[in-house]
C-alpha cells in the first residue's frame, strides 16, 4: 500500500554501467579532468559541462553527463515491503565498487549490504552484480558507493522507503511529502577526495572542510587561496512550496571529517518528526544539527509572505576553524514569488542560531 492504495510489488532496476569516459566537469570552479560512468538510461546525455560549485574537477557519477545533474544520482522511492533490484555494471579499468544501502536493516540478507570485504567482495572491473533486497526499513535513507572515496566524489543518491499513509506516524502534521523535497547535503572538495584526504592523513594535517553542495548545487568560498571563488555566481537548489501548506522535507547529510552542520530556514520554524528513519515525538525548533550519515525529517509550514527565503547550512568543528567557515544555502521559494534570490545576506554569521 502507498497512500492507502493497494498495489503490486515494485521492482526497480537501475543500471550503473560503463565507466571510463573522460572530459571536463564544472564542480566548484576549478578545471580538472573528469571520469564519469555512462549509462543507457534513455535520458542520459553525452559528456559535457556540469556546474557543481563552479569548479571543474574529476568526479564519479552514475549517469552520463547531460542536462540533468548526474550527482546526486537517481533517487529511489519505494514502498515498505517492495523488492528492489539494482543491476550494477563496473567498467572502471582498475578498481572495484560496491553500493551500500545506508539505513536498511537487510534482515536475513546481509550479503546485499554492499560493505566491501565484509558482506561482499567488490565488483571487479568490467564485471556486474545484481543487488536484490526487501525494502524492510521505512524512512529516509541513502545509497552510496562504499569503496575508496567514490561516494565523496559524487556516487550517491536518495533512498526513501514509504509506509502506507494510515500507518505513517505524524502524517497528520503535513499536507505533502514530495520526492523533490529530498535535501541531500554533501561535503565537496575542490579537488579529488583521494588526493586531498590521503595527503592530509599522511601528513597528519587537520582535514578542514572545504565546501557543501545541496542536491549537487552551490558555490565555493576560497579558504585556501588556491581556487577561484564561485560562491556568489553559482545557482542554488530551489524548493518550491505553496503558501498555507505544510511540507515534509527529508534531509540527508554526509560530511568531511569532524564537520557537523547546523540547518535553519529564515523566518520559518522546523518541526522534527523523524531522525535516522525513526519517528519521534514532534518538536519545533529553530535549527537542527546533523552529523555524518544522519537524516532528519522536518515539516515546514509555508506561513510567511510570498517570497524566497534562505535555507542555511553552517559548518561546525573543523568546518569552522583557523579561518575556514564552511556554509552553503538553498532557497525556499513560494509559488508566484519572483525568481530572484533572497535579498538577505548569505554569510556564515547569518546562519548562526541559538537553542530551540
GUTITOR-813945 format. One record per residue (C-alpha): chain; residue number from 1; y, z, x negated; residue in one letter. Coordinates in Angstrom, 2 decimals. Example, Ala and Ser with C-alpha at 12.3 -4.5 7.8 and 13.67 -1.06 7.14 Angstrom:
% residues 2
+---+-----+---------+---------+---------+---+
| c |   k |       Y |       Z |       X | r |
+---+-----+---------+---------+---------+---+
| A |   1 |   -4.50 |    7.80 |  -12.30 | A |
| A |   2 |   -1.06 |    7.14 |  -13.67 | S |
+---+-----+---------+---------+---------+---+
//
This chain:
% residues 356
+---+-----+---------+---------+---------+---+
| c |   k |       Y |       Z |       X | r |
+---+-----+---------+---------+---------+---+
| A |   1 |    0.00 |    0.00 |    0.00 | X |
| A |   2 |    3.58 |   -0.65 |   -1.02 | X |
| A |   3 |    6.49 |    0.41 |    1.21 | X |
| A |   4 |    3.92 |    1.28 |    3.86 | X |
| A |   5 |    2.25 |   -2.15 |    3.92 | X |
| A |   6 |   -1.48 |   -2.51 |    3.27 | X |
| A |   7 |   -2.08 |   -5.28 |    0.77 | X |
| A |   8 |   -4.72 |   -6.57 |   -1.62 | X |
| A |   9 |   -5.03 |   -5.65 |   -5.28 | X |
| A |  10 |   -2.65 |   -7.46 |   -7.63 | X |
| A |  11 |   -3.99 |   -8.93 |  -10.84 | X |
| A |  12 |   -1.23 |   -9.65 |  -13.33 | X |
| A |  13 |   -1.78 |  -11.99 |  -16.25 | X |
| A |  14 |    0.98 |  -12.01 |  -18.84 | X |
| A |  15 |    0.36 |  -14.26 |  -21.82 | X |
| A |  16 |    1.89 |  -13.17 |  -25.11 | X |
| A |  17 |    0.99 |  -16.31 |  -27.01 | X |
| A |  18 |    1.66 |  -18.24 |  -30.09 | X |
| A |  19 |    3.93 |  -16.79 |  -32.71 | X |
| A |  20 |    5.46 |  -18.34 |  -35.75 | X |
| A |  21 |    8.47 |  -20.32 |  -34.52 | X |
| A |  22 |   11.49 |  -19.73 |  -36.71 | X |
| A |  23 |   15.17 |  -20.18 |  -36.08 | X |
| A |  24 |   18.36 |  -18.19 |  -35.77 | X |
| A |  25 |   18.88 |  -15.47 |  -33.20 | X |
| A |  26 |   22.17 |  -13.71 |  -32.35 | X |
| A |  27 |   21.48 |   -9.98 |  -32.35 | X |
| A |  28 |   24.24 |   -7.58 |  -33.41 | X |
| A |  29 |   26.41 |  -10.22 |  -35.17 | X |
| A |  30 |   24.59 |  -10.92 |  -38.45 | X |
| A |  31 |   22.90 |  -14.29 |  -39.06 | X |
| A |  32 |   19.31 |  -13.95 |  -40.21 | X |
| A |  33 |   16.07 |  -15.84 |  -39.82 | X |
| A |  34 |   14.02 |  -15.34 |  -36.69 | X |
| A |  35 |   10.35 |  -15.13 |  -35.81 | X |
| A |  36 |    9.50 |  -15.45 |  -32.14 | X |
| A |  37 |    6.37 |  -15.51 |  -30.04 | X |
| A |  38 |    6.30 |  -18.63 |  -27.88 | X |
| A |  39 |    4.60 |  -18.79 |  -24.52 | X |
| A |  40 |    3.50 |  -21.39 |  -21.95 | X |
| A |  41 |    5.08 |  -19.38 |  -19.12 | X |
| A |  42 |    6.93 |  -22.09 |  -17.09 | X |
| A |  43 |   10.36 |  -20.56 |  -17.51 | X |
| A |  44 |   10.12 |  -20.25 |  -21.27 | X |
| A |  45 |   12.62 |  -22.37 |  -23.19 | X |
| A |  46 |   12.99 |  -23.73 |  -26.68 | X |
| A |  47 |   14.06 |  -21.86 |  -29.78 | X |
| A |  48 |   17.81 |  -21.28 |  -29.71 | X |
| A |  49 |   20.51 |  -18.60 |  -29.78 | X |
| A |  50 |   20.29 |  -15.23 |  -28.11 | X |
| A |  51 |   23.16 |  -12.72 |  -28.06 | X |
| A |  52 |   21.94 |   -9.18 |  -28.66 | X |
| A |  53 |   24.79 |   -7.09 |  -30.02 | X |
| A |  54 |   26.16 |  -10.24 |  -31.65 | X |
| A |  55 |   24.01 |  -10.04 |  -34.77 | X |
| A |  56 |   21.65 |  -12.84 |  -35.72 | X |
| A |  57 |   18.55 |  -11.25 |  -37.19 | X |
| A |  58 |   14.77 |  -11.51 |  -37.25 | X |
| A |  59 |   13.17 |  -10.29 |  -34.06 | X |
| A |  60 |    9.73 |  -10.04 |  -32.49 | X |
| A |  61 |    9.75 |  -11.02 |  -28.83 | X |
| A |  62 |    7.35 |  -12.02 |  -26.10 | X |
| A |  63 |    8.80 |  -15.22 |  -24.67 | X |
| A |  64 |   10.16 |  -18.30 |  -26.34 | X |
| A |  65 |   13.93 |  -18.29 |  -26.72 | X |
| A |  66 |   15.59 |  -19.54 |  -23.55 | X |
| A |  67 |   18.48 |  -18.85 |  -21.24 | X |
| A |  68 |   16.53 |  -15.76 |  -20.20 | X |
| A |  69 |   16.70 |  -12.93 |  -22.70 | X |
| A |  70 |   13.28 |  -12.54 |  -24.37 | X |
| A |  71 |   13.95 |   -8.89 |  -25.13 | X |
| A |  72 |   13.13 |   -6.79 |  -23.26 | X |
| A |  73 |   10.01 |   -8.73 |  -22.45 | X |
| A |  74 |    8.69 |   -9.35 |  -18.93 | X |
| A |  75 |    8.78 |   -6.30 |  -16.69 | X |
| A |  76 |    5.55 |   -5.34 |  -14.94 | X |
| A |  77 |    5.97 |   -3.96 |  -11.42 | X |
| A |  78 |    2.73 |   -2.93 |   -9.71 | X |
| A |  79 |    1.40 |   -0.54 |   -7.10 | X |
| A |  80 |   -0.66 |    2.57 |   -7.68 | X |
| A |  81 |   -4.32 |    1.54 |   -7.80 | X |
| A |  82 |   -3.69 |   -2.07 |   -8.78 | X |
| A |  83 |   -5.75 |   -3.68 |  -11.52 | X |
| A |  84 |   -3.61 |   -5.06 |  -14.32 | X |
| A |  85 |   -4.86 |   -7.81 |  -16.63 | X |
| A |  86 |   -2.83 |   -8.85 |  -19.66 | X |
| A |  87 |   -4.09 |  -11.63 |  -21.93 | X |
| A |  88 |   -2.68 |  -11.27 |  -25.44 | X |
| A |  89 |   -2.89 |  -14.07 |  -27.99 | X |
| A |  90 |   -1.76 |  -13.25 |  -31.51 | X |
| A |  91 |   -0.63 |  -16.15 |  -33.65 | X |
| A |  92 |    1.13 |  -14.15 |  -36.34 | X |
| A |  93 |   -0.20 |  -15.52 |  -39.57 | X |
| A |  94 |   -0.84 |  -12.29 |  -41.44 | X |
| A |  95 |   -0.66 |   -9.24 |  -39.20 | X |
| A |  96 |   -2.36 |   -7.71 |  -36.21 | X |
| A |  97 |   -0.83 |   -6.49 |  -32.97 | X |
| A |  98 |   -1.68 |   -4.20 |  -30.08 | X |
| A |  99 |    0.11 |   -3.41 |  -26.82 | X |
| A | 100 |    0.41 |    0.23 |  -25.78 | X |
| A | 101 |    0.94 |    1.22 |  -22.15 | X |
| A | 102 |    3.17 |    4.25 |  -22.63 | X |
| A | 103 |    2.63 |    6.86 |  -19.92 | X |
| A | 104 |   -0.61 |    5.56 |  -18.39 | X |
| A | 105 |   -3.47 |    8.07 |  -18.48 | X |
| A | 106 |   -6.20 |    5.42 |  -18.95 | X |
| A | 107 |   -8.69 |    7.86 |  -17.42 | X |
| A | 108 |  -12.21 |    6.69 |  -18.27 | X |
| A | 109 |  -10.81 |    3.64 |  -20.02 | X |
| A | 110 |   -9.38 |    4.80 |  -23.36 | X |
| A | 111 |  -10.12 |    1.57 |  -25.20 | X |
| A | 112 |   -7.36 |   -0.19 |  -23.29 | X |
| A | 113 |   -4.65 |    2.21 |  -24.52 | X |
| A | 114 |   -3.51 |   -0.01 |  -27.38 | X |
| A | 115 |   -3.38 |    2.66 |  -30.10 | X |
| A | 116 |   -4.33 |    0.76 |  -33.28 | X |
| A | 117 |   -7.21 |    2.12 |  -35.37 | X |
| A | 118 |   -7.74 |    4.87 |  -32.78 | X |
| A | 119 |   -8.70 |    3.22 |  -29.49 | X |
| A | 120 |   -9.00 |   -0.33 |  -30.81 | X |
| A | 121 |   -8.69 |   -2.45 |  -33.91 | X |
| A | 122 |   -5.52 |   -4.54 |  -33.96 | X |
| A | 123 |   -5.79 |   -8.01 |  -32.51 | X |
| A | 124 |   -6.16 |  -10.16 |  -35.61 | X |
| A | 125 |   -4.05 |  -13.22 |  -36.44 | X |
| A | 126 |   -4.92 |  -16.22 |  -34.23 | X |
| A | 127 |   -7.17 |  -14.03 |  -32.08 | X |
| A | 128 |   -6.88 |  -12.92 |  -28.46 | X |
| A | 129 |   -7.68 |   -9.83 |  -26.45 | X |
| A | 130 |   -7.68 |   -9.02 |  -22.74 | X |
| A | 131 |   -6.30 |   -5.69 |  -21.57 | X |
| A | 132 |   -7.69 |   -4.70 |  -18.18 | X |
| A | 133 |   -6.88 |   -1.34 |  -16.68 | X |
| A | 134 |   -6.15 |    0.53 |  -13.48 | X |
| A | 135 |   -2.54 |    1.44 |  -12.74 | X |
| A | 136 |   -3.51 |    5.08 |  -12.30 | X |
| A | 137 |   -0.24 |    6.84 |  -13.15 | X |
| A | 138 |    2.66 |    6.38 |  -10.73 | X |
| A | 139 |    6.19 |    6.34 |  -12.05 | X |
| A | 140 |    8.44 |    4.86 |  -14.72 | X |
| A | 141 |    6.52 |    3.77 |  -17.81 | X |
| A | 142 |    6.93 |    1.23 |  -20.59 | X |
| A | 143 |    4.81 |   -1.17 |  -22.60 | X |
| A | 144 |    5.43 |   -1.88 |  -26.28 | X |
| A | 145 |    3.76 |   -3.08 |  -29.44 | X |
| A | 146 |    2.11 |   -0.34 |  -31.46 | X |
| A | 147 |    1.70 |   -1.91 |  -34.91 | X |
| A | 148 |    4.33 |   -1.58 |  -37.61 | X |
| A | 149 |    7.88 |   -1.97 |  -36.37 | X |
| A | 150 |    7.31 |   -4.74 |  -33.82 | X |
| A | 151 |    8.48 |   -2.59 |  -30.91 | X |
| A | 152 |   11.65 |   -1.69 |  -32.80 | X |
| A | 153 |   12.34 |   -5.40 |  -33.26 | X |
| A | 154 |   12.05 |   -6.43 |  -29.63 | X |
| A | 155 |    8.46 |   -6.30 |  -28.36 | X |
| A | 156 |    8.78 |   -4.00 |  -25.35 | X |
| A | 157 |    9.36 |   -4.08 |  -21.61 | X |
| A | 158 |    9.40 |   -2.09 |  -18.38 | X |
| A | 159 |    6.24 |   -0.94 |  -16.61 | X |
| A | 160 |    6.69 |    0.58 |  -13.15 | X |
| A | 161 |    3.81 |    1.84 |  -11.01 | X |
| A | 162 |    4.98 |    2.45 |   -7.44 | X |
| A | 163 |    3.48 |    4.70 |   -4.80 | X |
| A | 164 |    3.43 |    3.76 |   -1.12 | X |
| A | 165 |    6.75 |    4.96 |    0.26 | X |
| A | 166 |    5.18 |    7.51 |    2.65 | X |
| A | 167 |    3.70 |    9.34 |   -0.35 | X |
| A | 168 |    6.63 |    8.87 |   -2.76 | X |
| A | 169 |    8.30 |   12.24 |   -3.43 | X |
| A | 170 |   12.07 |   12.21 |   -2.91 | X |
| A | 171 |   12.05 |    8.71 |   -1.36 | X |
| A | 172 |   14.26 |   10.04 |    1.43 | X |
| A | 173 |   17.07 |   10.55 |   -1.10 | X |
| A | 174 |   17.81 |    6.87 |   -1.76 | X |
| A | 175 |   18.14 |    3.55 |    0.05 | X |
| A | 176 |   16.98 |    1.18 |   -2.70 | X |
| A | 177 |   14.55 |    1.20 |   -5.62 | X |
| A | 178 |   15.03 |   -2.21 |   -7.21 | X |
| A | 179 |   13.29 |   -3.82 |  -10.19 | X |
| A | 180 |   16.70 |   -4.93 |  -11.51 | X |
| A | 181 |   17.75 |   -1.29 |  -11.78 | X |
| A | 182 |   15.37 |   -0.61 |  -14.67 | X |
| A | 183 |   17.54 |    0.59 |  -17.57 | X |
| A | 184 |   15.84 |    0.11 |  -20.94 | X |
| A | 185 |   17.88 |    1.72 |  -23.71 | X |
| A | 186 |   16.57 |    0.78 |  -27.15 | X |
| A | 187 |   17.77 |    1.59 |  -30.62 | X |
| A | 188 |   18.76 |   -1.52 |  -32.54 | X |
| A | 189 |   19.30 |   -2.03 |  -36.25 | X |
| A | 190 |   21.44 |   -4.85 |  -37.72 | X |
| A | 191 |   18.56 |   -5.88 |  -39.99 | X |
| A | 192 |   14.76 |   -5.91 |  -39.65 | X |
| A | 193 |   13.44 |   -2.45 |  -38.95 | X |
| A | 194 |   10.72 |   -2.64 |  -41.60 | X |
| A | 195 |   13.31 |   -3.32 |  -44.30 | X |
| A | 196 |   15.71 |   -0.57 |  -43.27 | X |
| A | 197 |   13.21 |    2.14 |  -42.35 | X |
| A | 198 |   10.85 |    1.60 |  -45.29 | X |
| A | 199 |   13.76 |    1.69 |  -47.71 | X |
| A | 200 |   15.04 |    4.84 |  -46.02 | X |
| A | 201 |   11.71 |    6.62 |  -46.27 | X |
| A | 202 |   11.07 |    5.55 |  -49.86 | X |
| A | 203 |   14.49 |    6.77 |  -51.00 | X |
| A | 204 |   14.30 |    9.92 |  -48.84 | X |
| A | 205 |   17.55 |    8.80 |  -47.25 | X |
| A | 206 |   18.68 |   10.01 |  -43.84 | X |
| A | 207 |   17.96 |    7.30 |  -41.30 | X |
| A | 208 |   21.25 |    7.32 |  -39.46 | X |
| A | 209 |   21.48 |    5.50 |  -36.20 | X |
| A | 210 |   22.96 |    2.02 |  -36.03 | X |
| A | 211 |   23.30 |    0.72 |  -32.50 | X |
| A | 212 |   21.88 |    0.64 |  -29.00 | X |
| A | 213 |   21.00 |   -2.21 |  -26.66 | X |
| A | 214 |   20.73 |   -1.82 |  -22.90 | X |
| A | 215 |   18.35 |   -4.37 |  -21.41 | X |
| A | 216 |   19.00 |   -6.41 |  -24.55 | X |
| A | 217 |   22.79 |   -6.36 |  -24.33 | X |
| A | 218 |   25.63 |   -4.58 |  -26.10 | X |
| A | 219 |   27.93 |   -4.70 |  -29.10 | X |
| A | 220 |   27.67 |   -3.33 |  -32.62 | X |
| A | 221 |   30.01 |   -0.96 |  -34.42 | X |
| A | 222 |   30.25 |   -1.42 |  -38.20 | X |
| A | 223 |   29.41 |    2.03 |  -39.55 | X |
| A | 224 |   28.23 |    0.78 |  -42.93 | X |
| A | 225 |   30.96 |   -1.65 |  -43.94 | X |
| A | 226 |   28.38 |   -4.43 |  -44.33 | X |
| A | 227 |   28.27 |   -6.06 |  -40.93 | X |
| A | 228 |   30.55 |   -7.87 |  -38.55 | X |
| A | 229 |   31.92 |   -5.59 |  -35.83 | X |
| A | 230 |   30.98 |   -7.10 |  -32.46 | X |
| A | 231 |   31.46 |   -4.10 |  -30.20 | X |
| A | 232 |   34.44 |   -5.46 |  -28.27 | X |
| A | 233 |   33.23 |   -9.06 |  -27.94 | X |
| A | 234 |   29.64 |   -8.88 |  -26.68 | X |
| A | 235 |   28.68 |   -8.81 |  -22.98 | X |
| A | 236 |   27.31 |   -5.66 |  -21.38 | X |
| A | 237 |   24.47 |   -5.28 |  -18.91 | X |
| A | 238 |   25.73 |   -5.08 |  -15.31 | X |
| A | 239 |   24.02 |   -3.16 |  -12.50 | X |
| A | 240 |   25.27 |   -4.10 |   -9.03 | X |
| A | 241 |   25.48 |   -1.67 |   -6.10 | X |
| A | 242 |   26.89 |   -1.76 |   -2.57 | X |
| A | 243 |   29.44 |    0.84 |   -1.55 | X |
| A | 244 |   27.93 |    3.63 |    0.54 | X |
| A | 245 |   24.34 |    3.06 |   -0.60 | X |
| A | 246 |   22.09 |    5.22 |   -2.78 | X |
| A | 247 |   20.06 |    3.68 |   -5.60 | X |
| A | 248 |   17.16 |    4.85 |   -7.72 | X |
| A | 249 |   17.61 |    3.91 |  -11.38 | X |
| A | 250 |   14.66 |    4.08 |  -13.78 | X |
| A | 251 |   15.86 |    4.88 |  -17.31 | X |
| A | 252 |   13.68 |    4.47 |  -20.42 | X |
| A | 253 |   14.77 |    5.36 |  -23.96 | X |
| A | 254 |   13.41 |    4.70 |  -27.43 | X |
| A | 255 |   15.35 |    5.91 |  -30.44 | X |
| A | 256 |   15.80 |    5.82 |  -34.16 | X |
| A | 257 |   14.50 |    8.95 |  -35.95 | X |
| A | 258 |   16.22 |   12.03 |  -34.51 | X |
| A | 259 |   18.66 |   10.27 |  -32.21 | X |
| A | 260 |   18.70 |   11.60 |  -28.63 | X |
| A | 261 |   21.29 |   10.13 |  -26.29 | X |
| A | 262 |   23.47 |   11.55 |  -23.54 | X |
| A | 263 |   23.80 |    9.33 |  -20.45 | X |
| A | 264 |   26.55 |    9.54 |  -17.83 | X |
| A | 265 |   28.37 |    7.30 |  -15.34 | X |
| A | 266 |   32.12 |    7.53 |  -14.93 | X |
| A | 267 |   33.13 |    9.23 |  -11.64 | X |
| A | 268 |   29.51 |    9.44 |  -10.45 | X |
| A | 269 |   27.01 |   12.30 |  -10.46 | X |
| A | 270 |   23.35 |   11.75 |  -11.33 | X |
| A | 271 |   20.62 |   13.13 |   -9.07 | X |
| A | 272 |   17.49 |   13.61 |  -11.18 | X |
| A | 273 |   14.32 |   13.01 |   -9.11 | X |
| A | 274 |   11.66 |   12.42 |  -11.79 | X |
| A | 275 |   11.07 |   12.81 |  -15.52 | X |
| A | 276 |    8.30 |   11.15 |  -17.54 | X |
| A | 277 |    6.69 |    9.83 |  -14.33 | X |
| A | 278 |    6.51 |   13.25 |  -12.66 | X |
| A | 279 |    8.60 |   14.01 |   -9.58 | X |
| A | 280 |   10.82 |   17.08 |   -9.91 | X |
| A | 281 |   12.89 |   19.25 |   -7.63 | X |
| A | 282 |   16.08 |   17.17 |   -7.32 | X |
| A | 283 |   19.03 |   18.44 |   -9.32 | X |
| A | 284 |   22.50 |   16.90 |   -9.53 | X |
| A | 285 |   24.12 |   16.71 |  -12.97 | X |
| A | 286 |   26.99 |   15.04 |  -14.80 | X |
| A | 287 |   24.72 |   13.76 |  -17.59 | X |
| A | 288 |   21.17 |   13.72 |  -18.90 | X |
| A | 289 |   19.80 |   13.91 |  -22.46 | X |
| A | 290 |   16.97 |   11.55 |  -23.40 | X |
| A | 291 |   14.74 |   11.70 |  -26.48 | X |
| A | 292 |   12.44 |    9.00 |  -27.85 | X |
| A | 293 |    9.90 |    7.84 |  -25.28 | X |
| A | 294 |   11.41 |    9.82 |  -22.41 | X |
| A | 295 |   12.00 |    8.42 |  -18.95 | X |
| A | 296 |   14.28 |    9.71 |  -16.23 | X |
| A | 297 |   14.54 |    8.55 |  -12.63 | X |
| A | 298 |   18.00 |    9.19 |  -11.21 | X |
| A | 299 |   19.67 |    8.49 |   -7.88 | X |
| A | 300 |   23.23 |    7.19 |   -7.98 | X |
| A | 301 |   25.34 |    7.27 |   -4.82 | X |
| A | 302 |   27.89 |    4.46 |   -4.67 | X |
| A | 303 |   30.60 |    6.63 |   -3.11 | X |
| A | 304 |   33.63 |    5.59 |   -5.15 | X |
| A | 305 |   36.32 |    2.94 |   -4.76 | X |
| A | 306 |   35.00 |   -0.61 |   -5.14 | X |
| A | 307 |   35.30 |   -1.46 |   -8.82 | X |
| A | 308 |   33.49 |   -1.31 |  -12.16 | X |
| A | 309 |   32.51 |    1.90 |  -13.97 | X |
| A | 310 |   31.12 |    2.54 |  -17.44 | X |
| A | 311 |   27.54 |    3.72 |  -17.77 | X |
| A | 312 |   27.76 |    5.56 |  -21.08 | X |
| A | 313 |   25.16 |    6.35 |  -23.72 | X |
| A | 314 |   26.24 |    8.67 |  -26.55 | X |
| A | 315 |   24.03 |    9.23 |  -29.60 | X |
| A | 316 |   23.48 |   12.76 |  -30.89 | X |
| A | 317 |   21.96 |   14.34 |  -34.05 | X |
| A | 318 |   21.57 |   11.62 |  -36.73 | X |
| A | 319 |   23.45 |    9.23 |  -34.43 | X |
| A | 320 |   26.49 |   11.49 |  -34.75 | X |
| A | 321 |   26.65 |   12.36 |  -38.42 | X |
| A | 322 |   28.70 |   11.50 |  -41.52 | X |
| A | 323 |   31.00 |    9.14 |  -39.66 | X |
| A | 324 |   28.23 |    7.44 |  -37.68 | X |
| A | 325 |   28.92 |    7.77 |  -33.95 | X |
| A | 326 |   26.48 |    5.57 |  -32.09 | X |
| A | 327 |   27.32 |    4.75 |  -28.49 | X |
| A | 328 |   26.82 |    1.94 |  -26.02 | X |
| A | 329 |   27.84 |    1.13 |  -22.47 | X |
| A | 330 |   26.60 |   -0.82 |  -19.48 | X |
| A | 331 |   28.56 |   -1.44 |  -16.28 | X |
| A | 332 |   28.00 |   -0.14 |  -12.75 | X |
| A | 333 |   29.70 |   -2.76 |  -10.60 | X |
| A | 334 |   30.25 |   -2.56 |   -6.86 | X |
| A | 335 |   29.78 |   -5.65 |   -4.72 | X |
| A | 336 |   33.08 |   -7.54 |   -4.23 | X |
| A | 337 |   34.58 |   -5.98 |   -7.38 | X |
| A | 338 |   36.29 |   -8.13 |  -10.00 | X |
| A | 339 |   34.05 |   -9.23 |  -12.86 | X |
| A | 340 |   36.40 |   -7.74 |  -15.43 | X |
| A | 341 |   35.03 |   -4.75 |  -17.38 | X |
| A | 342 |   36.30 |   -1.25 |  -16.58 | X |
| A | 343 |   39.80 |   -0.53 |  -17.82 | X |
| A | 344 |   39.00 |    2.92 |  -19.21 | X |
| A | 345 |   38.23 |    3.35 |  -22.91 | X |
| A | 346 |   34.65 |    2.91 |  -24.04 | X |
| A | 347 |   34.74 |    5.17 |  -27.08 | X |
| A | 348 |   32.27 |    7.74 |  -28.37 | X |
| A | 349 |   34.60 |   10.59 |  -27.43 | X |
| A | 350 |   34.99 |    9.38 |  -23.84 | X |
| A | 351 |   31.22 |    9.70 |  -23.35 | X |
| A | 352 |   31.15 |   13.44 |  -24.08 | X |
| A | 353 |   30.05 |   15.55 |  -21.10 | X |
| A | 354 |   29.59 |   19.31 |  -20.95 | X |
| A | 355 |   26.95 |   21.19 |  -18.99 | X |
| A | 356 |   25.94 |   20.27 |  -15.46 | X |
+---+-----+---------+---------+---------+---+
//
